[in-house]
Amino acid sequence: MNELTPSYPPAAAPSPRKVALVLSSGGARGYAHIGAIKALHERGYTISSVAGASMGALIGGLYCAGQLDTATTWFCQLTRREVLSLLDFSLSKSYLVKGDKVMRALKEMVPDTKIEHLPTPFRAIASDLVTQREVVFSKGSLHRAIRSSISMPSVFKPIKVAHHVLVDGGIVNPLPLNRAVRTEGDLLVSVNVSAPASEDIEEVRDLARKRERERSSLLSLQRFISAFAPDSTTSNYMTLLSTAMALQIQRNTVLMQKLTPPDIAINIPMNRFGVFDFDNAERIIRAGYTETLKALDAFERENEGAQ
């Protein structure tokens, strides 16, 4: 079995510490959440609840439904061609992709269920364009909650529920620390895949982009996403808008961490991977796993020294 296809063993410690886990938005970067969950299990932590926005809601919902192993195997096998095949393009002026194919793939992995019936408490965050407020899914259809939370504006078709129009939860609460379900003694652990960008990483990414242009084919995912993430931040109105939105999400995340400080914070620079790198699951999962182990090492050393 591929080492990046997580199998979650029973906690090894006699009295495992419980974790209320919070998973951020971030598109394909959210694959790192899978590695974080694997690392927590291996270290003997028990995840008592999950709250997530956007990709964090997708990964968190799959985990709480007990289907993350199956989904991870599928993620790791996705090629660029297969990623493109999941994009059911629309002629709508307000969005590019309907999202029906993505949801059909999700339904094949995990049957719909009521959130309140999940064995692990789960919260998914969405944004209501009508009331301009945050929506917290704590009950009802798991599929609807996930589909609403991942509806990236202008990319995925928004979800209409009564008079509400729901889009990506990362807009209002990209790291929903204040929505975590906690019981006494739970550690609050956050995985933020939209941490401030690293200049060193940006240099490496520039080189990677140049190599990609040299070898890309007509079916290359890079060519498709170049309209959203080309080399220059200001190369067109779409990239300028998406970069400004990313900055807003990043600042909102920092503010949330100050208002509700986590006990353990795993932070991955937002420019380490691209938001559309859905065919790069193994590397992103490995990064989440490694960074979580580092954060756990630091936390455990600090607590051992305090005892």
PEFEN-V454203 format. One record per residue. N is the residue number from 0. RES is the residue in three letters. NEAR is the number of other ideal C-beta (glycine too) atoms within 10 Angstrom. D_FIRST is the distance of its C-alpha to the first C-alpha in Angstrom with 2 decimals. Layout:
N/RES/NEAR/D_FIRST ; N/RES/NEAR/D_FIRST
This chain:
0/MET/8/0.00 ; 1/ASN/11/3.79 ; 2/GLU/11/6.18 ; 3/LEU/20/8.38 ; 4/THR/19/7.04 ; 5/PRO/22/9.20 ; 6/SER/10/9.53 ; 7/TYR/15/13.20 ; 8/PRO/10/14.46 ; 9/PRO/8/18.19 ; 10/ALA/18/20.33 ; 11/ALA/10/21.11 ; 12/ALA/10/24.68 ; 13/PRO/6/27.38 ; 14/SER/8/28.89 ; 15/PRO/16/26.26 ; 16/ARG/18/27.86 ; 17/LYS/17/27.83 ; 18/VAL/24/27.15 ; 19/ALA/23/28.67 ; 20/LEU/29/26.31 ; 21/VAL/30/27.82 ; 22/LEU/32/25.91 ; 23/SER/34/27.89 ; 24/SER/32/28.45 ; 25/GLY/30/27.49 ; 26/GLY/22/25.97 ; 27/ALA/21/22.71 ; 28/ARG/28/23.06 ; 29/GLY/30/22.16 ; 30/TYR/28/18.44 ; 31/ALA/33/19.05 ; 32/HIS/32/19.66 ; 33/ILE/29/15.99 ; 34/GLY/28/15.48 ; 35/ALA/28/18.68 ; 36/ILE/29/17.70 ; 37/LYS/25/14.56 ; 38/ALA/22/16.98 ; 39/LEU/27/19.63 ; 40/HIS/20/17.65 ; 41/GLU/17/16.52 ; 42/ARG/19/20.22 ; 43/GLY/16/21.48 ; 44/TYR/22/22.98 ; 45/THR/16/23.42 ; 46/ILE/22/23.74 ; 47/SER/19/26.95 ; 48/SER/22/27.52 ; 49/VAL/28/26.49 ; 50/ALA/30/28.90 ; 51/GLY/34/28.02 ; 52/ALA/34/29.71 ; 53/SER/32/28.56 ; 54/MET/29/24.88 ; 55/GLY/33/24.90 ; 56/ALA/33/26.17 ; 57/LEU/24/23.48 ; 58/ILE/27/20.56 ; 59/GLY/31/22.65 ; 60/GLY/30/23.53 ; 61/LEU/25/20.01 ; 62/TYR/26/19.19 ; 63/CYS/25/22.46 ; 64/ALA/23/21.90 ; 65/GLY/13/18.59 ; 66/GLN/15/16.73 ; 67/LEU/23/15.07 ; 68/ASP/16/11.46 ; 69/THR/15/12.43 ; 70/ALA/20/14.40 ; 71/THR/26/11.96 ; 72/THR/16/9.67 ; 73/TRP/15/13.12 ; 74/PHE/23/14.42 ; 75/CYS/17/11.90 ; 76/GLN/13/12.76 ; 77/LEU/17/16.46 ; 78/THR/12/18.77 ; 79/ARG/18/22.33 ; 80/ARG/12/23.75 ; 81/GLU/14/21.77 ; 82/VAL/17/22.82 ; 83/LEU/15/26.37 ; 84/SER/12/26.21 ; 85/LEU/16/25.73 ; 86/LEU/18/28.96 ; 87/ASP/14/31.84 ; 88/PHE/10/34.70 ; 89/SER/15/37.96 ; 90/LEU/5/41.58 ; 91/SER/10/42.29 ; 92/LYS/6/44.09 ; 93/SER/9/42.25 ; 94/TYR/18/38.55 ; 95/LEU/18/36.42 ; 96/VAL/19/33.62 ; 97/LYS/15/34.10 ; 98/GLY/23/30.59 ; 99/ASP/13/30.61 ; 100/LYS/13/27.64 ; 101/VAL/18/25.50 ; 102/MET/17/26.61 ; 103/ARG/11/25.97 ; 104/ALA/15/22.32 ; 105/LEU/22/22.27 ; 106/LYS/11/24.08 ; 107/GLU/10/21.59 ; 108/MET/15/18.89 ; 109/VAL/19/21.29 ; 110/PRO/10/24.73 ; 111/ASP/13/27.63 ; 112/THR/14/28.89 ; 113/LYS/10/31.52 ; 114/ILE/21/30.57 ; 115/GLU/11/32.79 ; 116/HIS/9/30.81 ; 117/LEU/17/27.42 ; 118/PRO/8/26.36 ; 119/THR/16/26.14 ; 120/PRO/19/29.18 ; 121/PHE/25/28.61 ; 122/ARG/26/30.96 ; 123/ALA/32/30.75 ; 124/ILE/28/33.35 ; 125/ALA/34/35.21 ; 126/SER/26/38.46 ; 127/ASP/18/41.53 ; 128/LEU/15/43.51 ; 129/VAL/11/46.55 ; 130/THR/11/47.09 ; 131/GLN/9/45.30 ; 132/ARG/11/43.58 ; 133/GLU/17/40.20 ; 134/VAL/20/38.76 ; 135/VAL/16/36.52 ; 136/PHE/23/34.61 ; 137/SER/14/34.53 ; 138/LYS/13/34.99 ; 139/GLY/13/34.91 ; 140/SER/14/32.36 ; 141/LEU/26/28.93 ; 142/HIS/16/28.61 ; 143/ARG/18/32.04 ; 144/ALA/29/31.35 ; 145/ILE/30/28.23 ; 146/ARG/23/30.01 ; 147/SER/29/33.06 ; 148/SER/31/31.31 ; 149/ILE/30/29.46 ; 150/SER/25/32.63 ; 151/MET/24/33.18 ; 152/PRO/17/36.95 ; 153/SER/16/38.06 ; 154/VAL/19/34.52 ; 155/PHE/21/33.58 ; 156/LYS/18/36.20 ; 157/PRO/22/37.51 ; 158/ILE/18/37.40 ; 159/LYS/11/40.82 ; 160/VAL/14/41.39 ; 161/ALA/6/45.11 ; 162/HIS/8/46.90 ; 163/HIS/17/43.89 ; 164/VAL/17/41.90 ; 165/LEU/22/38.51 ; 166/VAL/26/36.43 ; 167/ASP/27/33.79 ; 168/GLY/33/33.93 ; 169/GLY/34/33.41 ; 170/ILE/23/37.02 ; 171/VAL/19/38.59 ; 172/ASN/25/36.08 ; 173/PRO/26/33.08 ; 174/LEU/33/31.99 ; 175/PRO/27/33.36 ; 176/LEU/23/33.80 ; 177/ASN/13/36.93 ; 178/ARG/23/35.16 ; 179/ALA/23/32.70 ; 180/VAL/15/33.33 ; 181/ARG/15/34.03 ; 182/THR/10/35.28 ; 183/GLU/5/37.06 ; 184/GLY/8/34.98 ; 185/ASP/19/32.15 ; 186/LEU/17/31.06 ; 187/LEU/18/31.15 ; 188/VAL/26/28.16 ; 189/SER/28/28.08 ; 190/VAL/33/25.62 ; 191/ASN/29/27.82 ; 192/VAL/33/26.35 ; 193/SER/28/29.92 ; 194/ALA/23/31.39 ; 195/PRO/14/34.25 ; 196/ALA/16/33.49 ; 197/SER/15/33.21 ; 198/GLU/8/35.62 ; 199/ASP/10/33.50 ; 200/ILE/15/30.54 ; 201/GLU/12/33.01 ; 202/GLU/10/34.14 ; 203/VAL/12/30.64 ; 204/ARG/17/30.14 ; 205/ASP/10/33.50 ; 206/LEU/9/32.45 ; 207/ALA/12/29.21 ; 208/ARG/16/31.34 ; 209/LYS/10/33.70 ; 210/ARG/9/31.05 ; 211/GLU/14/29.61 ; 212/ARG/13/33.12 ; 213/GLU/7/33.60 ; 214/ARG/8/30.65 ; 215/SER/14/30.27 ; 216/SER/9/30.87 ; 217/LEU/6/32.64 ; 218/LEU/11/29.42 ; 219/SER/16/28.20 ; 220/LEU/22/27.29 ; 221/GLN/20/29.15 ; 222/ARG/14/32.31 ; 223/PHE/15/32.02 ; 224/ILE/15/31.59 ; 225/SER/19/34.20 ; 226/ALA/13/36.78 ; 227/PHE/18/35.19 ; 228/ALA/18/33.98 ; 229/PRO/15/35.93 ; 230/ASP/12/36.83 ; 231/SER/9/39.87 ; 232/THR/12/39.99 ; 233/THR/9/43.37 ; 234/SER/13/42.88 ; 235/ASN/13/43.50 ; 236/TYR/8/44.25 ; 237/MET/13/40.73 ; 238/THR/18/39.12 ; 239/LEU/13/41.98 ; 240/LEU/13/41.48 ; 241/SER/20/37.71 ; 242/THR/14/38.17 ; 243/ALA/11/40.91 ; 244/MET/16/38.76 ; 245/ALA/19/35.94 ; 246/LEU/14/38.57 ; 247/GLN/13/39.84 ; 248/ILE/24/36.41 ; 249/GLN/17/35.87 ; 250/ARG/12/39.30 ; 251/ASN/18/38.79 ; 252/THR/27/35.59 ; 253/VAL/15/37.53 ; 254/LEU/11/40.29 ; 255/MET/22/38.01 ; 256/GLN/18/36.58 ; 257/LYS/9/40.20 ; 258/LEU/9/41.29 ; 259/THR/16/38.40 ; 260/PRO/11/36.95 ; 261/PRO/21/33.42 ; 262/ASP/14/32.85 ; 263/ILE/19/29.74 ; 264/ALA/19/29.49 ; 265/ILE/27/26.49 ; 266/ASN/17/28.02 ; 267/ILE/27/26.46 ; 268/PRO/20/29.12 ; 269/MET/25/29.43 ; 270/ASN/19/29.75 ; 271/ARG/21/26.51 ; 272/PHE/23/24.88 ; 273/GLY/21/26.66 ; 274/VAL/22/27.14 ; 275/PHE/19/26.13 ; 276/ASP/20/23.03 ; 277/PHE/24/20.88 ; 278/ASP/19/19.09 ; 279/ASN/20/18.02 ; 280/ALA/23/15.57 ; 281/GLU/18/13.12 ; 282/ARG/15/16.21 ; 283/ILE/27/17.90 ; 284/ILE/26/15.18 ; 285/ARG/17/15.01 ; 286/ALA/20/18.82 ; 287/GLY/26/19.04 ; 288/TYR/21/16.88 ; 289/THR/16/19.04 ; 290/GLU/22/22.29 ; 291/THR/26/21.74 ; 292/LEU/18/21.25 ; 293/LYS/11/24.46 ; 294/ALA/20/26.32 ; 295/LEU/20/25.37 ; 296/ASP/11/26.46 ; 297/ALA/12/29.75 ; 298/PHE/16/30.34 ; 299/GLU/13/29.76 ; 300/ARG/10/31.97 ; 301/GLU/9/34.66 ; 302/ASN/10/34.70 ; 303/GLU/8/34.78 ; 304/GLY/7/37.73 ; 305/ALA/6/39.47 ; 306/GLN/4/39.38
